[in-house]
Amino acid sequence: MSLSSIFSIAGSGMSAQNTRLNTISSNIANAETVSSSLDTTYRARHPVFATVFQDSLGDGNRGSLFADQDQSGAGVEVLGVVEDQSTLTPRYEPNHPAANAEGYVYYPNVNVVEEMADMISASRSFQTNVEMMNTAKQMMQKVLTLGQ
């Protein structure tokens, strides 16, 4: 892995955390929306990430004893955003304008406390990727001054 590939790896991490923050904010914004049916009620959304691997030594590692294990990460990609399939919360509120014929309204399966904890985690992961980019930049600048 070269020092310059750190920027693309950190960039993919920042992009993934940005997607995570967007889905969290969408979940929090819709946490108290109600519906009169199960089909139209908002369901919490969560991004799915996957590690992207690349051969760390290219094709030159065929003779290596650890050839199958000589891979390094090339970043992260967002495979998609999935809906949480856990149960929705029905509440008996016959006076609510969105109540169905039986008097129930359905609330989303969003736990605001969990979403806030995920938001803090995503924010810190984003900050870590920024710090990693800054450290790599400083290291590259120090390498350029070695010959002086």
PyMOL commands that set and color helices and strands:
alter all, ss='L'
color gray80, all
select helices_A, chain A and resi 5-29+58-61+112-145
alter helices_A, ss='H'
color red, helices_A
select strands_A, chain A and resi 45-55+71-83+89-92+104-107
alter strands_A, ss='S'
color yellow, strands_A
deselect
rebuild
show_as cartoon
